[in-house]
Amino acid sequence: MNYSEHEKMQAVSDSSRAIGEFLEWLDEQEIYLAKWSERDRRGFTELEFHLDTRAELLAKYFNINLKKIEEEKEQMMQNLRKMQKERT
């Protein structure tokens, strides 16, 4: 079976873990990610909290498709069920 997104995720796991730990540390220090909003019709911008989860941020950074990850997980589970049925 080919699980390409899982392979991509595995290839960056050490870097992803380190960045994830750093993001967690930022949270512990009460340092939060934020971004400037788009200008409104009056030309004003506001600073708004970045609401993506750590997993979403890491997936974006490493170009990993979380929807495909879930689809591959489902395929893995189906394959395991099929193998178990074949054994019985």
Steps between C-alpha positions, in 0.01 A plus 500: 500500500608854431450753778680800351382763749604280791839451335539878466398543862747234615783664303458827693408351838816612683473859376126503555541377858758770575284778355194362681688503830605860435139601427392329822772688690371828353153417634645425843671842495165655403648610168243462226515514123306781339466658159377827358148491363423624154426869475137585554313756290641781714856376442551367852656170595488315830724245661311171531601173660607225266243228564651201316590207725861392531426202278350727234797737514749217471308341214497831311871555563597151381238495220313202641134456412315411821193388307716249310653386829150418629411324175818292521425412863157379397656293221746350749215404732306342214808301399553381858136390527529316171818323615333398828202354315731305270676346802177370651 
